Amino acid sequence: MDGLLGVMTALVMTAAPGDSWDGRTYVGVAVPLAPGGFAVEAEQERDDGFSVTLGLRVGFDLGTLIPVFEDADPAYLRVGIEPGARFYLKGPVLDGLWVGPRLELVHAWVDTGVGARPELRSQTVWQVGGAVLSGYSFRFREGFTVQGALGLGALYRPPLPGFSPWTVTVAPRAQLSIGWSL
């Protein structure tokens, strides 16, 4: 876990603005419009109408705490990284309509429900997927920014004891992000 957090920290520091780039930068907190976690996201303008993004997402299964949100996903904790790109179709970067792909790489801790001893019940797996999103960024005076996005994504989960040999989950993606842009 320490190694994963170190890699994520290095990636965020790499994506942070430096003296050599004059483009606008956004940093905010994104909440998916479904239960299960949040993300810290950064977006940096690279060219007119083009930006790159990096999200560090933490997800958890609310079904263990609130039975209403129970789902078929056996992962009770997920930590992931989400690099992506955005192409602005209308308006300037960080203040307009955009579309773009996003890669999703997730390290999940899974309760397999198999085995009498607790150490045999929990496994870690890597999940990989991607999404295509479309959204709108609203930049208000002084840099306050709100972003909304909708899209479709797929996530591949490797085989787990007690579950199907492999799983590809295709599902809608929706999120709201609030932050600050410079």
N, C-alpha and C positions, 0 to 999 in steps of 0.2 A: 504494500500500500504506500509506503514512504517513497518508493521509486516512482510510482505512478504520479503522486502529488508533485514530486520534483520535476518530472517531465512536463506536467501541466503548467507549473510555475514558469519554467523556461520558455514554453510556447507563448504564454501570455506576455512575458517580458520581450520576446522577439516581436510580437505583434504591436507592442506599445510604440507610440510615435517617437521618433528621434529627431535630431537636428537636421538630418538630410532630407526630411519629407515635410512639405508644406500643406498636405491635404488635411481635410477635416477628419476627426476621430470621434467615435461614439463609444461610451462605456455605460452599460446598464444592466438591470436585472430583468430576466425574462421568466414569465410564468406560463406554462402550458395551460390551455383552457380545458384541461381535464386533470383529475387528481394525479399526483405522483411526483412532484419535485419542482426544481427551479434551476436556473442557469445564470451565470455571469457571462455577459457577452461583450465583445469588442468588435467594432467595425471601423475600417480605415479606408478613406478614399485613396484610390491608386491612379485614377485617370478620370477624365470627364465622363460621367455616366457609369463608372465601374468602381466597385469596392470589394474588399475581402473581409471576411468575418471569422471570428473564433469564439466558440462558446465552450464553457466548462460547466457540464450539467451534473447535478446530483438528483437522483430519483429514489423513491422509496415506495413500498407497498402499503397504502393506507388501509387495505383490507385486514391487516393484522391489528389495527387500532380501531377502525370504524367499519363494521361489517357491511355497510351499504356499498362501500367502494371495492369489495372483494372481486377479484378477477382471476382469470386462468393463468396469469403470468406467475411462475414460481419464484421469480427474483424478488427478494425483499430489500435489496439495496443495490443501486446502480450508480456508477461514477463514469462519466464519459466526456469525450472531447468531440466538438462539432465544427470543423473548418468548413468554410463555404465561400461563395462568391455571389455578388449581386450586380445585376445589370439594370440601371435606372432607365425606365422607358419614358418617364415624364417627370420633369423637375430636376433640380440638382441633386447630387449625392447627399443623403441624409435628410432630404426634404422632398420626397416624391414617390411615385409608383415604381416598384421594382419587381424583378423575377430572378430566381437563381437556384442553383443546386447546393446541397449541403451533404457532407459525409458525416456519418454517425458511427463512432467507435466507442463501445461501452464495455466496461468491466463489471460483471454482475456477480453478486453473492446470492446463491440459490439454495433454498431449502428443498431437498429432493424428497423428503418424507420417507426415505429408505434407510434402514439401519437403526438398531436399538441405541447405539451410542451417539451422542450429539455431534461428535467430530466426524462421523460418517454421514450425517444428515445434511451437512452443509458443504457445498462445492463452489468453486469460482469458475466462471466461464467468460470468454470474450464473445461479444456480439458485434456484428458489423452490418451496416446498412446505409441508406441514403434517403434523401427527400428532395423534392422540387417544391419550392415555396414561392408564393407571390404575396406581396404586402405593400404597405404604405408607411412612410416615415413622415411624421409631423414634427418640424423643428420650430419651437416657439422662441420668443425673444430671450436673450441671455443664454441660449443653448439648451433649455429644457426640451427633451425629445421623447415622443411616444411613438412606438412602432407596433403595428399589428400585422400578422402573417397567417395565411392559410395555405395548405398544400397537401401532398400525398407522399407517403414514405413507406419503405420496406425495411425490415430488420431480420437478419438471419441469426438463428440461435442453434448452436451445435447440439448433438444428442445428449440427453440427460436420462439417468435411470428413472424408470417409471413414467416417462413421457415419450412422445413420438421420436423416431430416430433423428429427425432434424425438422426445424420449423422455420418457415418464412412468414412473417406477419406483415401484411399490408394494411395500413391504417391511415386515416387522415391526420394531419398535423395542424395545430392551431396554437398560437401563442400571442401574448401581449407583453411588450417590453417597455420599461420606463427607465430613463437615464439622462445623461448629460452629453452634449456634443460640443466640441471646440472647433 
